[in-house]
């Protein structure tokens, strides 16, 4: 799961930077969605861990 989270974060940052340089609006939202997905995976992992 850590590899998936890191891949999502990397893809999100790259998409966001690409969108800022080109001015493409939809690519920016793809980057934001990737980062939100990585945060959602982190939240699910924390909730599933037994205390």
PyMOL Python script that loads the backbone (N, CA, C, O; Angstrom):
from pymol import cmd

cmd.read_pdbstr("""\
ATOM      1  N   UNK A   1       0.806  -1.194   0.000  1.00  0.00           N
ATOM      2  CA  UNK A   1       0.000   0.000   0.000  1.00  0.00           C
ATOM      3  C   UNK A   1       0.852   1.262   0.000  1.00  0.00           C
ATOM      4  O   UNK A   1       0.450   2.294  -0.538  1.00  0.00           O
ATOM      5  N   UNK A   2       2.017   1.174   0.600  1.00  0.00           N
ATOM      6  CA  UNK A   2       2.883   2.348   0.638  1.00  0.00           C
ATOM      7  C   UNK A   2       3.342   2.715  -0.768  1.00  0.00           C
ATOM      8  O   UNK A   2       3.422   3.893  -1.116  1.00  0.00           O
ATOM      9  N   UNK A   3       3.643   1.700  -1.570  1.00  0.00           N
ATOM     10  CA  UNK A   3       4.077   1.969  -2.943  1.00  0.00           C
ATOM     11  C   UNK A   3       2.961   2.630  -3.751  1.00  0.00           C
ATOM     12  O   UNK A   3       3.221   3.527  -4.553  1.00  0.00           O
ATOM     13  N   UNK A   4       1.734   2.195  -3.543  1.00  0.00           N
ATOM     14  CA  UNK A   4       0.598   2.800  -4.239  1.00  0.00           C
ATOM     15  C   UNK A   4       0.418   4.249  -3.815  1.00  0.00           C
ATOM     16  O   UNK A   4       0.191   5.120  -4.654  1.00  0.00           O
ATOM     17  N   UNK A   5       0.519   4.508  -2.519  1.00  0.00           N
ATOM     18  CA  UNK A   5       0.395   5.884  -2.026  1.00  0.00           C
ATOM     19  C   UNK A   5       1.489   6.780  -2.593  1.00  0.00           C
ATOM     20  O   UNK A   5       1.217   7.909  -3.001  1.00  0.00           O
ATOM     21  N   UNK A   6       2.726   6.284  -2.619  1.00  0.00           N
ATOM     22  CA  UNK A   6       3.831   7.075  -3.161  1.00  0.00           C
ATOM     23  C   UNK A   6       3.651   7.321  -4.657  1.00  0.00           C
ATOM     24  O   UNK A   6       3.957   8.406  -5.151  1.00  0.00           O
ATOM     25  N   UNK A   7       3.155   6.317  -5.375  1.00  0.00           N
ATOM     26  CA  UNK A   7       2.911   6.494  -6.807  1.00  0.00           C
ATOM     27  C   UNK A   7       1.820   7.533  -7.041  1.00  0.00           C
ATOM     28  O   UNK A   7       1.942   8.358  -7.947  1.00  0.00           O
ATOM     29  N   UNK A   8       0.761   7.506  -6.245  1.00  0.00           N
ATOM     30  CA  UNK A   8      -0.309   8.491  -6.381  1.00  0.00           C
ATOM     31  C   UNK A   8       0.190   9.899  -6.058  1.00  0.00           C
ATOM     32  O   UNK A   8      -0.153  10.859  -6.749  1.00  0.00           O
ATOM     33  N   UNK A   9       0.991  10.016  -5.020  1.00  0.00           N
ATOM     34  CA  UNK A   9       1.534  11.327  -4.653  1.00  0.00           C
ATOM     35  C   UNK A   9       2.448  11.847  -5.761  1.00  0.00           C
ATOM     36  O   UNK A   9       2.363  13.016  -6.137  1.00  0.00           O
ATOM     37  N   UNK A  10       3.313  10.992  -6.278  1.00  0.00           N
ATOM     38  CA  UNK A  10       4.209  11.403  -7.359  1.00  0.00           C
ATOM     39  C   UNK A  10       3.454  11.807  -8.611  1.00  0.00           C
ATOM     40  O   UNK A  10       3.762  12.825  -9.231  1.00  0.00           O
ATOM     41  N   UNK A  11       2.464  11.006  -8.981  1.00  0.00           N
ATOM     42  CA  UNK A  11       1.665  11.332 -10.172  1.00  0.00           C
ATOM     43  C   UNK A  11       0.881  12.619  -9.959  1.00  0.00           C
ATOM     44  O   UNK A  11       0.742  13.428 -10.877  1.00  0.00           O
ATOM     45  N   UNK A  12       0.373  12.805  -8.755  1.00  0.00           N
ATOM     46  CA  UNK A  12      -0.385  14.013  -8.465  1.00  0.00           C
ATOM     47  C   UNK A  12       0.464  15.263  -8.534  1.00  0.00           C
ATOM     48  O   UNK A  12       0.038  16.275  -9.091  1.00  0.00           O
ATOM     49  N   UNK A  13       1.649  15.205  -7.979  1.00  0.00           N
ATOM     50  CA  UNK A  13       2.539  16.372  -8.004  1.00  0.00           C
ATOM     51  C   UNK A  13       2.985  16.671  -9.428  1.00  0.00           C
ATOM     52  O   UNK A  13       3.021  17.831  -9.840  1.00  0.00           O
ATOM     53  N   UNK A  14       3.325  15.624 -10.183  1.00  0.00           N
ATOM     54  CA  UNK A  14       3.751  15.843 -11.565  1.00  0.00           C
ATOM     55  C   UNK A  14       2.615  16.419 -12.413  1.00  0.00           C
ATOM     56  O   UNK A  14       2.837  17.316 -13.227  1.00  0.00           O
ATOM     57  N   UNK A  15       1.411  15.908 -12.224  1.00  0.00           N
ATOM     58  CA  UNK A  15       0.270  16.424 -12.986  1.00  0.00           C
ATOM     59  C   UNK A  15      -0.012  17.871 -12.608  1.00  0.00           C
ATOM     60  O   UNK A  15      -0.316  18.693 -13.473  1.00  0.00           O
ATOM     61  N   UNK A  16       0.085  18.185 -11.327  1.00  0.00           N
ATOM     62  CA  UNK A  16      -0.191  19.545 -10.873  1.00  0.00           C
ATOM     63  C   UNK A  16       0.841  20.527 -11.434  1.00  0.00           C
ATOM     64  O   UNK A  16       0.484  21.613 -11.891  1.00  0.00           O
ATOM     65  N   UNK A  17       2.113  20.144 -11.397  1.00  0.00           N
ATOM     66  CA  UNK A  17       3.166  21.012 -11.942  1.00  0.00           C
ATOM     67  C   UNK A  17       2.990  21.175 -13.451  1.00  0.00           C
ATOM     68  O   UNK A  17       3.143  22.276 -13.981  1.00  0.00           O
ATOM     69  N   UNK A  18       2.670  20.083 -14.139  1.00  0.00           N
ATOM     70  CA  UNK A  18       2.427  20.154 -15.582  1.00  0.00           C
ATOM     71  C   UNK A  18       1.265  21.091 -15.889  1.00  0.00           C
ATOM     72  O   UNK A  18       1.326  21.868 -16.842  1.00  0.00           O
ATOM     73  N   UNK A  19       0.213  21.019 -15.089  1.00  0.00           N
ATOM     74  CA  UNK A  19      -0.956  21.877 -15.306  1.00  0.00           C
ATOM     75  C   UNK A  19      -0.619  23.340 -15.053  1.00  0.00           C
ATOM     76  O   UNK A  19      -1.113  24.216 -15.763  1.00  0.00           O
ATOM     77  N   UNK A  20       0.199  23.615 -14.071  1.00  0.00           N
ATOM     78  CA  UNK A  20       0.580  25.001 -13.806  1.00  0.00           C
ATOM     79  C   UNK A  20       1.415  25.581 -14.950  1.00  0.00           C
ATOM     80  O   UNK A  20       1.297  26.762 -15.277  1.00  0.00           O
ATOM     81  N   UNK A  21       2.254  24.746 -15.550  1.00  0.00           N
ATOM     82  CA  UNK A  21       3.104  25.236 -16.649  1.00  0.00           C
ATOM     83  C   UNK A  21       2.330  25.405 -17.948  1.00  0.00           C
ATOM     84  O   UNK A  21       2.615  26.313 -18.729  1.00  0.00           O
ATOM     85  N   UNK A  22       1.342  24.527 -18.185  1.00  0.00           N
ATOM     86  CA  UNK A  22       0.615  24.583 -19.452  1.00  0.00           C
ATOM     87  C   UNK A  22      -0.696  25.335 -19.344  1.00  0.00           C
ATOM     88  O   UNK A  22      -1.239  25.771 -20.359  1.00  0.00           O
ATOM     89  N   UNK A  23      -1.215  25.496 -18.145  1.00  0.00           N
ATOM     90  CA  UNK A  23      -2.488  26.178 -17.970  1.00  0.00           C
ATOM     91  C   UNK A  23      -3.689  25.285 -18.217  1.00  0.00           C
ATOM     92  O   UNK A  23      -4.808  25.777 -18.363  1.00  0.00           O
ATOM     93  N   UNK A  24      -3.472  23.976 -18.265  1.00  0.00           N
ATOM     94  CA  UNK A  24      -4.561  23.032 -18.507  1.00  0.00           C
ATOM     95  C   UNK A  24      -5.316  22.789 -17.196  1.00  0.00           C
ATOM     96  O   UNK A  24      -4.750  22.323 -16.208  1.00  0.00           O
ATOM     97  N   UNK A  25      -6.593  23.115 -17.220  1.00  0.00           N
ATOM     98  CA  UNK A  25      -7.393  23.039 -15.998  1.00  0.00           C
ATOM     99  C   UNK A  25      -7.669  21.597 -15.571  1.00  0.00           C
ATOM    100  O   UNK A  25      -7.560  21.280 -14.387  1.00  0.00           O
ATOM    101  N   UNK A  26      -8.023  20.721 -16.510  1.00  0.00           N
ATOM    102  CA  UNK A  26      -8.427  19.372 -16.125  1.00  0.00           C
ATOM    103  C   UNK A  26      -7.266  18.553 -15.592  1.00  0.00           C
ATOM    104  O   UNK A  26      -7.471  17.660 -14.769  1.00  0.00           O
ATOM    105  N   UNK A  27      -6.046  18.836 -16.044  1.00  0.00           N
ATOM    106  CA  UNK A  27      -4.888  18.089 -15.531  1.00  0.00           C
ATOM    107  C   UNK A  27      -4.630  18.470 -14.074  1.00  0.00           C
ATOM    108  O   UNK A  27      -4.200  17.640 -13.274  1.00  0.00           O
ATOM    109  N   UNK A  28      -4.895  19.728 -13.739  1.00  0.00           N
ATOM    110  CA  UNK A  28      -4.750  20.154 -12.351  1.00  0.00           C
ATOM    111  C   UNK A  28      -5.688  19.365 -11.452  1.00  0.00           C
ATOM    112  O   UNK A  28      -5.307  18.950 -10.357  1.00  0.00           O
ATOM    113  N   UNK A  29      -6.916  19.159 -11.915  1.00  0.00           N
ATOM    114  CA  UNK A  29      -7.882  18.414 -11.110  1.00  0.00           C
ATOM    115  C   UNK A  29      -7.525  16.938 -11.017  1.00  0.00           C
ATOM    116  O   UNK A  29      -7.825  16.294 -10.011  1.00  0.00           O
ATOM    117  N   UNK A  30      -6.896  16.397 -12.039  1.00  0.00           N
ATOM    118  CA  UNK A  30      -6.409  15.015 -11.971  1.00  0.00           C
ATOM    119  C   UNK A  30      -5.326  14.907 -10.898  1.00  0.00           C
ATOM    120  O   UNK A  30      -5.306  13.945 -10.131  1.00  0.00           O
ATOM    121  N   UNK A  31      -4.431  15.887 -10.843  1.00  0.00           N
ATOM    122  CA  UNK A  31      -3.394  15.895  -9.812  1.00  0.00           C
ATOM    123  C   UNK A  31      -3.973  16.008  -8.414  1.00  0.00           C
ATOM    124  O   UNK A  31      -3.523  15.331  -7.489  1.00  0.00           O
ATOM    125  N   UNK A  32      -4.962  16.858  -8.266  1.00  0.00           N
ATOM    126  CA  UNK A  32      -5.609  17.006  -6.962  1.00  0.00           C
ATOM    127  C   UNK A  32      -6.317  15.719  -6.574  1.00  0.00           C
ATOM    128  O   UNK A  32      -6.291  15.325  -5.408  1.00  0.00           O
ATOM    129  N   UNK A  33      -6.951  15.057  -7.539  1.00  0.00           N
ATOM    130  CA  UNK A  33      -7.642  13.795  -7.264  1.00  0.00           C
ATOM    131  C   UNK A  33      -6.658  12.697  -6.856  1.00  0.00           C
ATOM    132  O   UNK A  33      -6.970  11.883  -5.986  1.00  0.00           O
ATOM    133  N   UNK A  34      -5.481  12.666  -7.471  1.00  0.00           N
ATOM    134  CA  UNK A  34      -4.460  11.681  -7.087  1.00  0.00           C
ATOM    135  C   UNK A  34      -4.005  11.900  -5.650  1.00  0.00           C
ATOM    136  O   UNK A  34      -3.863  10.946  -4.886  1.00  0.00           O
ATOM    137  N   UNK A  35      -3.777  13.153  -5.288  1.00  0.00           N
ATOM    138  CA  UNK A  35      -3.367  13.445  -3.914  1.00  0.00           C
ATOM    139  C   UNK A  35      -4.480  13.125  -2.920  1.00  0.00           C
ATOM    140  O   UNK A  35      -4.214  12.622  -1.829  1.00  0.00           O
ATOM    141  N   UNK A  36      -5.709  13.410  -3.290  1.00  0.00           N
ATOM    142  CA  UNK A  36      -6.838  13.088  -2.416  1.00  0.00           C
ATOM    143  C   UNK A  36      -6.974  11.577  -2.259  1.00  0.00           C
ATOM    144  O   UNK A  36      -7.303  11.094  -1.175  1.00  0.00           O
ATOM    145  N   UNK A  37      -6.727  10.835  -3.322  1.00  0.00           N
ATOM    146  CA  UNK A  37      -6.773   9.379  -3.233  1.00  0.00           C
ATOM    147  C   UNK A  37      -5.710   8.832  -2.299  1.00  0.00           C
ATOM    148  O   UNK A  37      -5.969   7.900  -1.538  1.00  0.00           O
ATOM    149  N   UNK A  38      -4.513   9.406  -2.352  1.00  0.00           N
ATOM    150  CA  UNK A  38      -3.436   8.968  -1.449  1.00  0.00           C
ATOM    151  C   UNK A  38      -3.804   9.254  -0.003  1.00  0.00           C
ATOM    152  O   UNK A  38      -3.537   8.437   0.879  1.00  0.00           O
ATOM    153  N   UNK A  39      -4.413  10.405   0.249  1.00  0.00           N
ATOM    154  CA  UNK A  39      -4.833  10.723   1.615  1.00  0.00           C
ATOM    155  C   UNK A  39      -5.968   9.813   2.071  1.00  0.00           C
ATOM    156  O   UNK A  39      -6.029   9.434   3.241  1.00  0.00           O
ATOM    157  N   UNK A  40      -6.859   9.464   1.163  1.00  0.00           N
ATOM    158  CA  UNK A  40      -7.951   8.565   1.506  1.00  0.00           C
ATOM    159  C   UNK A  40      -7.433   7.172   1.854  1.00  0.00           C
ATOM    160  O   UNK A  40      -7.926   6.542   2.790  1.00  0.00           O
ATOM    161  N   UNK A  41      -6.445   6.691   1.108  1.00  0.00           N
ATOM    162  CA  UNK A  41      -5.838   5.393   1.417  1.00  0.00           C
ATOM    163  C   UNK A  41      -5.199   5.430   2.797  1.00  0.00           C
ATOM    164  O   UNK A  41      -5.304   4.468   3.558  1.00  0.00           O
ATOM    165  N   UNK A  42      -4.536   6.538   3.125  1.00  0.00           N
ATOM    166  CA  UNK A  42      -3.918   6.667   4.444  1.00  0.00           C
ATOM    167  C   UNK A  42      -4.969   6.635   5.545  1.00  0.00           C
ATOM    168  O   UNK A  42      -4.773   5.995   6.577  1.00  0.00           O
ATOM    169  N   UNK A  43      -6.076   7.322   5.327  1.00  0.00           N
ATOM    170  CA  UNK A  43      -7.153   7.328   6.320  1.00  0.00           C
ATOM    171  C   UNK A  43      -7.729   5.933   6.511  1.00  0.00           C
ATOM    172  O   UNK A  43      -7.964   5.513   7.644  1.00  0.00           O
ATOM    173  N   UNK A  44      -7.957   5.219   5.433  1.00  0.00           N
ATOM    174  CA  UNK A  44      -8.504   3.857   5.522  1.00  0.00           C
ATOM    175  C   UNK A  44      -7.533   2.944   6.253  1.00  0.00           C
ATOM    176  O   UNK A  44      -7.954   2.124   7.069  1.00  0.00           O
ATOM    177  N   UNK A  45      -6.247   3.071   5.977  1.00  0.00           N
ATOM    178  CA  UNK A  45      -5.254   2.231   6.666  1.00  0.00           C
ATOM    179  C   UNK A  45      -5.256   2.501   8.164  1.00  0.00           C
ATOM    180  O   UNK A  45      -5.152   1.568   8.960  1.00  0.00           O
ATOM    181  N   UNK A  46      -5.374   3.766   8.557  1.00  0.00           N
ATOM    182  CA  UNK A  46      -5.383   4.095   9.987  1.00  0.00           C
ATOM    183  C   UNK A  46      -6.630   3.572  10.683  1.00  0.00           C
ATOM    184  O   UNK A  46      -6.569   3.140  11.834  1.00  0.00           O
ATOM    185  N   UNK A  47      -7.751   3.611   9.991  1.00  0.00           N
ATOM    186  CA  UNK A  47      -9.002   3.150  10.601  1.00  0.00           C
ATOM    187  C   UNK A  47      -9.045   1.633  10.713  1.00  0.00           C
ATOM    188  O   UNK A  47      -9.721   1.104  11.595  1.00  0.00           O
ATOM    189  N   UNK A  48      -8.343   0.926   9.843  1.00  0.00           N
ATOM    190  CA  UNK A  48      -8.365  -0.532   9.849  1.00  0.00           C
ATOM    191  C   UNK A  48      -7.379  -1.133  10.848  1.00  0.00           C
ATOM    192  O   UNK A  48      -7.509  -2.302  11.214  1.00  0.00           O
ATOM    193  N   UNK A  49      -6.390  -0.348  11.297  1.00  0.00           N
ATOM    194  CA  UNK A  49      -5.401  -0.863  12.241  1.00  0.00           C
ATOM    195  C   UNK A  49      -6.044  -1.090  13.609  1.00  0.00           C
ATOM    196  O   UNK A  49      -6.731  -0.209  14.126  1.00  0.00           O
ATOM    197  N   UNK A  50      -5.827  -2.258  14.189  1.00  0.00           N
ATOM    198  CA  UNK A  50      -6.318  -2.465  15.556  1.00  0.00           C
ATOM    199  C   UNK A  50      -5.467  -1.706  16.566  1.00  0.00           C
ATOM    200  O   UNK A  50      -4.258  -1.559  16.383  1.00  0.00           O
ATOM    201  N   UNK A  51      -6.079  -1.240  17.594  1.00  0.00           N
ATOM    202  CA  UNK A  51      -5.336  -0.468  18.597  1.00  0.00           C
ATOM    203  C   UNK A  51      -4.912  -1.317  19.755  1.00  0.00           C
ATOM    204  O   UNK A  51      -4.278  -0.820  20.685  1.00  0.00           O
TER     205      UNK A  51
END
""", "prot")
cmd.dss("prot")
cmd.show_as("cartoon", "prot")
cmd.util.cbc("prot")
cmd.orient("prot")
